[in-house]
Amino acid sequence: MGRNLIERRLRDVSERMKQVGRELSVVEEQLAQLVDDADDARIRALVSETPLAGQDHHEAQRHADAMQRHRDALVAELAELDHTQNDLLDRLVASAP
């Protein structure tokens, strides 16, 4: 792989890492809010003991679980991008004259 191609791929990977990092920050904030909402709904369901409150809790928990899966996917993508970046840096150093 040519040096110019490696450098271009490094720039692309770096930009994607920044994007994923920004998205991860937003998702973590949203996840914290959804977890709080699910906890509140759980407490309301326990106190009221009504089917509707229980349903609200399950729905809130599903949203929190989905956001957790999304966060986990972003963390995995960030780790993969980091690995790719390290590999490209190794190739760049190896191709140095």
C-alpha positions as YAML, in Angstrom:
chain: A
units: angstrom
residues:
- id: 1
  name: MET
  ca: [0.00, 0.00, 0.00]
- id: 2
  name: GLY
  ca: [1.44, 3.36, -1.01]
- id: 3
  name: ARG
  ca: [2.36, 6.01, 1.51]
- id: 4
  name: ASN
  ca: [-0.19, 8.50, 0.14]
- id: 5
  name: LEU
  ca: [-2.95, 5.91, 0.38]
- id: 6
  name: ILE
  ca: [-1.98, 5.07, 3.95]
- id: 7
  name: GLU
  ca: [-1.99, 8.75, 4.90]
- id: 8
  name: ARG
  ca: [-5.39, 9.26, 3.29]
- id: 9
  name: ARG
  ca: [-6.82, 6.23, 5.10]
- id: 10
  name: LEU
  ca: [-5.34, 7.52, 8.36]
- id: 11
  name: ARG
  ca: [-7.11, 10.85, 7.86]
- id: 12
  name: ASP
  ca: [-10.37, 9.05, 7.09]
- id: 13
  name: VAL
  ca: [-10.06, 6.80, 10.15]
- id: 14
  name: SER
  ca: [-9.17, 9.77, 12.34]
- id: 15
  name: GLU
  ca: [-12.20, 11.72, 11.14]
- id: 16
  name: ARG
  ca: [-14.49, 8.73, 11.71]
- id: 17
  name: MET
  ca: [-13.07, 8.30, 15.21]
- id: 18
  name: LYS
  ca: [-13.93, 11.93, 15.97]
- id: 19
  name: GLN
  ca: [-17.47, 11.43, 14.64]
- id: 20
  name: VAL
  ca: [-18.00, 8.26, 16.66]
- id: 21
  name: GLY
  ca: [-16.57, 9.93, 19.75]
- id: 22
  name: ARG
  ca: [-19.01, 12.84, 19.43]
- id: 23
  name: GLU
  ca: [-21.91, 10.47, 18.84]
- id: 24
  name: LEU
  ca: [-20.85, 8.37, 21.82]
- id: 25
  name: SER
  ca: [-20.91, 11.45, 24.06]
- id: 26
  name: VAL
  ca: [-24.47, 12.23, 23.01]
- id: 27
  name: VAL
  ca: [-25.58, 8.61, 23.35]
- id: 28
  name: GLU
  ca: [-24.11, 8.36, 26.85]
- id: 29
  name: GLU
  ca: [-26.07, 11.43, 27.94]
- id: 30
  name: GLN
  ca: [-29.24, 10.03, 26.42]
- id: 31
  name: LEU
  ca: [-28.60, 6.64, 28.01]
- id: 32
  name: ALA
  ca: [-28.24, 8.20, 31.44]
- id: 33
  name: GLN
  ca: [-31.58, 9.96, 31.01]
- id: 34
  name: LEU
  ca: [-33.29, 6.81, 29.73]
- id: 35
  name: VAL
  ca: [-31.94, 4.76, 32.63]
- id: 36
  name: ASP
  ca: [-33.24, 7.38, 35.06]
- id: 37
  name: ASP
  ca: [-36.63, 7.33, 33.32]
- id: 38
  name: ALA
  ca: [-36.75, 3.52, 33.47]
- id: 39
  name: ASP
  ca: [-35.87, 3.57, 37.17]
- id: 40
  name: ASP
  ca: [-38.60, 6.13, 37.86]
- id: 41
  name: ALA
  ca: [-41.11, 4.06, 35.90]
- id: 42
  name: ARG
  ca: [-40.07, 0.93, 37.82]
- id: 43
  name: ILE
  ca: [-40.66, 2.68, 41.13]
- id: 44
  name: ARG
  ca: [-44.03, 4.00, 39.94]
- id: 45
  name: ALA
  ca: [-44.97, 0.48, 38.84]
- id: 46
  name: LEU
  ca: [-44.04, -0.95, 42.22]
- id: 47
  name: VAL
  ca: [-45.94, 1.72, 44.12]
- id: 48
  name: SER
  ca: [-49.09, 1.82, 42.00]
- id: 49
  name: GLU
  ca: [-49.25, -1.90, 41.14]
- id: 50
  name: THR
  ca: [-51.33, -1.17, 38.04]
- id: 51
  name: PRO
  ca: [-50.93, -2.88, 34.67]
- id: 52
  name: LEU
  ca: [-50.47, 0.47, 32.92]
- id: 53
  name: ALA
  ca: [-47.61, 1.47, 35.22]
- id: 54
  name: GLY
  ca: [-46.00, -1.91, 34.65]
- id: 55
  name: GLN
  ca: [-46.35, -1.48, 30.91]
- id: 56
  name: ASP
  ca: [-44.79, 2.00, 31.12]
- id: 57
  name: HIS
  ca: [-41.86, 0.53, 33.03]
- id: 58
  name: HIS
  ca: [-41.28, -2.21, 30.46]
- id: 59
  name: GLU
  ca: [-41.42, 0.28, 27.60]
- id: 60
  name: ALA
  ca: [-38.99, 2.64, 29.33]
- id: 61
  name: GLN
  ca: [-36.66, -0.27, 30.06]
- id: 62
  name: ARG
  ca: [-36.78, -1.40, 26.41]
- id: 63
  name: HIS
  ca: [-35.72, 2.09, 25.32]
- id: 64
  name: ALA
  ca: [-32.86, 2.11, 27.82]
- id: 65
  name: ASP
  ca: [-31.76, -1.37, 26.71]
- id: 66
  name: ALA
  ca: [-31.81, -0.34, 23.05]
- id: 67
  name: MET
  ca: [-29.71, 2.74, 23.80]
- id: 68
  name: GLN
  ca: [-27.27, 0.57, 25.78]
- id: 69
  name: ARG
  ca: [-26.88, -1.73, 22.75]
- id: 70
  name: HIS
  ca: [-26.28, 1.32, 20.54]
- id: 71
  name: ARG
  ca: [-23.66, 2.61, 22.99]
- id: 72
  name: ASP
  ca: [-21.97, -0.80, 23.04]
- id: 73
  name: ALA
  ca: [-21.89, -0.84, 19.23]
- id: 74
  name: LEU
  ca: [-20.26, 2.60, 19.17]
- id: 75
  name: VAL
  ca: [-17.65, 1.54, 21.74]
- id: 76
  name: ALA
  ca: [-16.89, -1.55, 19.64]
- id: 77
  name: GLU
  ca: [-16.61, 0.57, 16.48]
- id: 78
  name: LEU
  ca: [-14.27, 2.97, 18.25]
- id: 79
  name: ALA
  ca: [-12.07, 0.07, 19.37]
- id: 80
  name: GLU
  ca: [-12.00, -1.30, 15.81]
- id: 81
  name: LEU
  ca: [-11.11, 2.12, 14.41]
- id: 82
  name: ASP
  ca: [-8.33, 2.43, 16.99]
- id: 83
  name: HIS
  ca: [-6.97, -0.95, 15.93]
- id: 84
  name: THR
  ca: [-7.15, 0.07, 12.26]
- id: 85
  name: GLN
  ca: [-5.39, 3.35, 13.03]
- id: 86
  name: ASN
  ca: [-2.59, 1.53, 14.86]
- id: 87
  name: ASP
  ca: [-2.20, -0.89, 11.95]
- id: 88
  name: LEU
  ca: [-2.02, 1.98, 9.46]
- id: 89
  name: LEU
  ca: [0.53, 3.82, 11.60]
- id: 90
  name: ASP
  ca: [2.66, 0.66, 11.72]
- id: 91
  name: ARG
  ca: [2.46, 0.42, 7.92]
- id: 92
  name: LEU
  ca: [3.34, 4.10, 7.57]
- id: 93
  name: VAL
  ca: [6.43, 3.70, 9.76]
- id: 94
  name: ALA
  ca: [7.43, 0.56, 7.87]
- id: 95
  name: SER
  ca: [7.14, 2.36, 4.53]
- id: 96
  name: ALA
  ca: [9.30, 5.29, 5.64]
- id: 97
  name: PRO
  ca: [12.42, 5.71, 3.51]
...
